[in-house]
Amino acid sequence: IKMMRPELAGDAAGRTRFVREARAVAAVESDHIVPILHVGEADDGTPLIVMPLLQGEPLGTRLEREPASPLGLILKVAREVAEA
């Protein structure tokens, strides 16, 4: 579950944009984009999105462990991002 940051949730334009963008992403189907299962609000009215929990490691952790990634991996990730 991802929730809009509380300091931003009070801005009506920001809330509208958050929900609009979440619904737009939810409409996209791609193996390279995490699906959005639900767009809604928490009990306090804070906008949220629900996505499946993916296994793996954050990119930042990977880059700390292996700062100079092989060119093949860089190209694979760039291609998948472009396909998405």
Buried (B, 14 or more C-beta within 10 A) or exposed (E): EEBBEEEEBEEEEBBEBBBEEBEEBBEEEEEEBEEBEEBEBEEEEBBBBBBEEEEEEEEEEEEEEEEEBEEEEEEEEEEEEEEE
